[in-house]
Amino acid sequence: MRLPPHEATTAQLGAIYPGMLAPSPPLDQVFIGRELSGELFCHDPFELYRLGALTNPNMIVLGQIGRGKSALVKTFLYRQAAFGRRVIVIDPKGEYAPLASALGCQSLKLAPGGALRLNPLAFDEAAKNREERRRVSLSAATAIVEAVVDRVLAPGETLAIELAWDQVAEGGTPSLPALARALLDPERAAALRLGSSPAELRAEGRLVAFELRRFMTGELAGIFDGLGSNGLVLDVPALVLDFSAIYRSPALGPAVACLQMALEAKLRAGTGAQTIFVVDEAWAVLVNPGTARFLQASFKLARTYGVANLVVAHRVSDLSSLGATGSVVANLAGGLLADCETVVCYAQGEAEIAECTSALGLSAAEASFVRSLRRGAALWHVGSSRHVVDHRLSPFEHTFVDTDQAMRTVT
């Protein structure tokens, strides 16, 4: 005897997978794929924020190599661009050039001695007065130096940077090479105002100056020693910045901090379009405490500038193991998860399940799913809702995703 097939709505089918199936977000853009229930699934952080379904637009995508993480990120960016969103990608391994080409743009390679030379300390075009220009540029200088020396600055070093910045700003737009020179040759008048001497002030900033000079003449020579940031054009569908020339170099963290400073100055100037800002290979970038601190600050300012930050990593442990337990880096990296209301998790290895469950607050059912998700399927945490989604690719999108990590599912 055969029973007749049972028909039910997707809301009723949720009872079959308790705690796993939630109503789809109230969206008709941007298409991602199909849920486990068969419903179409869309995700747009800007629209969900506007509707009050999210309190911030930031995202983290986690996934083992070969599970479809890269394909999702690239097609998500491509589809966001179709709705007028600007795409900016920090590309440590040089893998996003095909996406830039698909959007009618070129990937910009930042390399020692390359054609693009920027000045992250250039005066902010959006600053209303001299005091605001000073505050923004000096903050950039301090953050970049902290990233270069790879530690928290001492009070004397911070003061030396402030006085050196004032010294070089009197002669025009400050730059990193000029800042290093001023740290090694402080003005007598500035030292006297503090009841100090040029020799004492020079001693405070000496090690910082040496490290900064080493990066400007060594690993980062010819990248961030320019006089302006005019080579950085944001009025394009996609800005892909290829850092593969310094990937796995200690220069990567400071380079990203420098670039973010230059980008923020442009964004503050008011460039109109909402922006998806991607940091791929997050472990390589966040290992530097100065860069991790700056990225976390950028996450908190996302709504101010109309930016959705998207961090890409292989595992939760890529973030939690960046430093010793309780260290500055570990706390900052872990804090990024707290600042993201959208987490996309592809299949994780058995060794990662416990940490993944703790960090993401997975239920027992969700942890079981994460163990066994097939390639191309991911668990989406969107605010308080949970979805298991099969990502779908069009034939054209296959041409610009990384074929080593791409799915083979075609709509």
Summary of the structure (lengths in Angstrom):
residues: 411
radius of gyration: 23.4
end to end distance: 36.4
largest distance: 98.8
contacts: 1409
relative contact order: 0.19
helix: 45%
strand: 14%
